[in-house]
Amino acid sequence: MFAASRLPLRCWAEIDLAALERNLRLIRASLPSHMRYVAVVKADAYGHGLPQAAARLMHAGADLFAVANIAEAAALREIGPGWPILLLSPILPEEDPYLAEYDLIATVSTSDEVQRFDAVGRASGRPVTVHLKIDTGMGRLGVWHEQAEKLYDEIVAAKHVKLGGVFTHFCSPDDDLPFTAEQRRRFLAALDRCRGIQLNQLFIHADNSAGLETLEKAGPFNAVRIGLLQFGILPHSHSLLAQVKTEPVFSFRTRVGIVKMLPKGTTISYGRTHTLAHDSKVAILTAGYGDGIPRSVSNRASVLIRGVRCPVLGRVTMDQTIVDVSDVPDAARGDESVIVGRQGSAEISISEFSVWADTIPWETLCSVTKRVPRLYKTSLGL
């Protein structure tokens, strides 16, 4: 029987689970002792692989997991029965029964959701736990902060709904500290208007790893949502957690398919967007945008081959990418080429690659396609 998993690798991503565990422990050690760790693992754990990443985060002591949808929650529930799982996105009406089946925590933004989830709890014989989301300026999910008290009262009145937390989402924590502070003020004011709320018995969270700059040491906050930082990628240099020396968990690698010489004046790839200024030695890599090297890095990015930066020439194609290896005399067929990651003392960070791609690290990670195998390093990370 044909087994694709036994074929030589042309392109792959390496995931260092030991580094992931070390990162969680470092982040937790840097937070106030009362802070609970909400591990955000949506979008297949940002492309790292949900089963493998979540299992390691459970081992490392995450307190709660956050995912985007029911499918992700179901996959996570198979890994960790009984582990608290928060759904960050809206629940479609036909998905309501799965809240009880998988014992999930729903995000509530509207009165309609309270009524639906109350019906689920009544039918299942146990209350549905929810987190009330308050919109403080993101304009996406959540009840508008000035109407939060009314929705809170409806949750409290619902006999088969249990309030487990309250949260908000900052829209510009990396580049607009004044508005982030205003969002925090709105959130706190909304909490104050919720009569009888027992804040010490709930998850109260507003911050992700980018938003902690305006975190008040005093106040009701007792949980923080950590996504990208646990994978070793700092959202921005001004974060409160910028001093936490996390390690990159993800690297992206491919191979050299062929090496050849081309004369001065040769135009390269589709659209002839690059013309060789001199006789050049080029390598054809066995990965392209079908694997997750976006066309937007055409003529902009570099890769590492034998520890030397080699610029991308012309447009990235679906299955191959052309690079200049004139400065790598010994470059040869089969050489490893690093798209993101380390090779010897040289490194191309995911942040640098994302600048070339005119995007953000979140999208870069999620864009590495399913045809790229993930290889997991699982040595003990203590």
N, C-alpha and C positions, 0 to 999 in steps of 0.2 A: 504493500500500500504506500502511495506517495505521501511523504511527510515534509511539508514545507519547513517545519521547525529544524530539520536536520541540514538544511542548505547553508552554505557559507553566507555570512552577513555582508550585504552591500551598503546598508545604512542602518543605524541603530541609535537608541538613546540609552544612556547608562543612568540608573537611579540608585543613589547611595543611601540606603535606608538607615545605615548606622549614623550618617551625618544628620538625617532627619530627626532621629531620636536625640542626638546631642543638641540639635538646634532647639527642640522643644524644652529640654532641660535648662538650657541657657536663657531662653526667653522667660520661662517661669521664674527662674532665680532672679531675674531683673525686675519683675513685677512686685507690687505690694503683696504681702503674704495672703491677704484675704481675696485676691483676684482669682477668679476661676477661668480656666482656659477653654475657650470655645474654638475647636479646630474646624476651620472651613475647608471642606474637601469636595466642593462642587466641581462640575466639569471634569470628572474622572481625576479628582485631586489635582486640578490644574495640569492635566496631561501626564501626571506622574504614575497613574494607575491607582484607582480607588481601593481595590482589595488589599494591595500590598502596603500602600501608604497608611490607610486607616488602621490596619492591623498593627503596624509599628507604633502609630500614635496612641492606640489603646494601651499597648505595652508600656509606653512612656508616661502615661497618666493623664491624657486629655480628659476634661470633665464633661464635655458635651460636643456633639458633632453637628455641623450645619451643612445642609445640602440644598440644591435648587429645587428638586422635584421628587415625585413619588418613586420613579424608576431608580434614581440614585439612592433614595432612602431604603428601598427594598433590597438593593444590592448590599448596602451597608448593614442592614439588619441580619443578613445571612452570615456576616462576619462576626457581629457582636450582639447576640440576643440580650435584650434588656438595656442596652446602652442608650442614653437619651439622644434623640435625633431631632433637630429643628429644621423644618422646611421653610426656606427663606422666600420662596415664590408663592404666588396665589395657587390655591387648590381648585381645580375644576370640579363642578358638581358631581360628575360621574366618578371622580376619584375619592369622594368623601368616605366611602366604606373602608378604604385602605388605611385611613387614620387609625381606626380601631384595630384592624387586622395586624398592622405592623407596629402598633403602639407608638405613634409619631406625635410630635409637637407641631401644631399649625401656627402660622403667622396670621393674625387677625387685623384687618384694616377697615372692615365694614360691618354694619348691623346684620346684613344678609348672611355673612359668614358665621356670626355668632349663632343665628337661628339654625343654620345648616349643621353646625358642629354640635349644637345642643341635641339635635335629632339623632345624630350619629351616636352620641353618648347614651341617649335614652335607649336606642335599639341594641347597643352592645352591652349595656348593663354596667358600664364604667365611664367616668367622665373623660372627655377629650381635653388634654392639656393644651393651652395656647400661650403664645407670647403676643401681647398687644404691641403693635408697631405704631409709632407716632411720627408723622411727617413733619419735620422741622425745617424743610426747605429743599429737600431733594426732588419733590414733585413726582415721586414714583409711588411706591407702596406706602401704606400707613394712613391713619386718620389724621387730618389736619390738626395741628397741635392745639388750636383754639377749641376744637370739638372733642378732644380726647376724653374729657371727663364723662361725657354722655355715653361714649362707647364703653368706657371702663365700667360704668354703672350697669350697662346691659350685660356685660360679661359676668359681673358679680351676681346679677339676678338670675342668670341661666343656671338651672339646677344640674345640668349634665356637662358643664364646661368648667374647667379649673384653670385659673390664671397662674402660669408658671414663670412669667417674666414680662418685662417691658423693655422696648429698645427703639432706637432710631438709627438713621444712617446719614453720615456726613458726605456731602457732595464734593467738597474741595479741600480735604484735610491737608493735602500736600502743598497747596499754593495759595490758600486764602485763610490764614489763621483767624482774622477778625470775624469772618462769617462762620467759621467753625465754632468759635466761641459764642456767637449769637445763636447758632443751632443748639449748642449745649444749654444756653440760658433758657431757650424756649422749651426744651425737653424737661429741664428741672422745674420750670414754672407749671408745665402740664402735670407733672407728677404731684406737685403741691396741691393742685386742684382736685386730685382724685381722693375723695374722702375715705378715710379708713384703710388706705392701702398699706400693707405690711411689707415694706421695701426689703427688710432683712430676710424675708422668706422667699424672695423672688430673684431670678436672674435679672439684673439691671445692667444693660450693656449698650454702649454707644460707639465705642472705639474699636477700630481695627489698628493694625500696626502703623498705619500712616497717620491716624488721628490722635495719637496719644500726646502730642505736643501740648494740647490745652487741657489735659486731664487734671482735674482737681483732686488733690490727695484726700481732702475731706469731701464727703458727699455720698450718695447712695450707690455709686457704681461699684459692682463687685464681680464683673466678668468682662473679658475683652475677646473680640473675635480676631483670630490670627489665621491669615491665609498665606499670602506670598512669603512672608518673612520666615515661616517655619521651613520653607523650601530653600532658604538661604539667599533670598532676593530682597534687598532693602527697598521699600516703596519710594522713599526719598530721604535725602541726607539730613533733613532737619527733624526727623522723627525722634520721639523720646527714646526709641529703641535703636537708634543709629549706632550706639556704642556697643551693642550686642554683636559679637563677632560670629555670626552664623556662617555656615559653610554652604556653598552651592550643592544641591542634591542632584541636579539634572545636568547632563551633558548630551550633546547631539553630535554624532560622528558619521562619516561615510568613508568611501574608499576611492582611490584613483583608478579609473578604468583603463585609460591609455595616456601616454605622454607623447607629444610630437612637436616638431618644429614648424613654425609658420613664418612666411616672409613679411617684411615691412609692407604696410599698405593693405594687408588682409583685413576684411571686415568680418566681425564676429557675431554669430547667432542671428536669430530672427530680427528683422527690422534693421540689421546692420548698424546698430547703435554704438558700436565701438570699432575703431580702426587702429590697427597696430602701428605704433610710432617707430618701431624698429623690429628687426628679426627677433622672434620670441619663442620661448619654450612654453607650451601650454599643457595643462592637464585637464582631462575630462573626468569630472566626479560623477559617481553613480547615484546621484540624488538630485531632485529638483523640486518644483513647487508641488508635485504630487506627493512629496514626502514631508513638506513643511518649510522649504526654503522659498520664501515668497518672491514673486517677480519684482516687488518694490525694492529689493536689495540689489537688483541688476546694476552693474557698474558702480556700486557703492560699497558693498561688503568686502571683507577679506576672510580667508580661512587659514588655519594653521596646517602646514605640512612640514614635518621634520623640525617643528619649532619655529618656522619662519612664516610670517604673514604673507599671504599670496592673494592679490586682489582678484575679485570676480570680474570677468570680462564679458561684456554684452549681456543680453537678456538671459535670465534663468529660464530654462525650459522645463517641461513636465517631469522628465526623468534624468536629466543631466544638467550640470553646471560647469562652465568653463572658467578656469583660473590661470593666472600667469605664474609659472614656476621658474622663470628665468633666474631668480635668485636662489634656487634650490638645485644645484648642479646634479645631485644624486637622486632627485625625485624619480620615482619609478612606479610602474603598474602595481597595484595592490597596497600602496602606502595608505596609512590612515590619514584622513583629513578631518580636522576638528572644526565644526561649524560654530558650536557654543561649548566652551569648556577649556580645560587646561591641556597643554602638551609640553612636557618638560617644564621650563620656567615661564613659558609664554601662556597667555590666557586671552580668550575672547569672552567677555561676560555677556549674559543674556540682556543686560541693560544696554550695552554697546550695540549688540546685534539689533535690538529693538529700535534704537535710534536710526540705524541704517534702513530698517524696514518701515520707518515713519509710523511706529505703533508703540504699544506698551508691553512690558514683559508678560502680563496676563494673557494677552492675545497671542504672543509668540509661543508660549507654552501650549495653549489650547489648539494651536494651528499645526502642530506636529501630528501627522496623520496616522491612521490606524495601520497603515502598511509598514510603519516603522516599528520593529520589535523593541520592546523594553527589556533591558537586562538589569537584574536587581542584584546589588551588592548587599549582603545580609549579615555581615560580620557584626559582632556585638558592639553596640555604640555607647559604651559607658565611659 
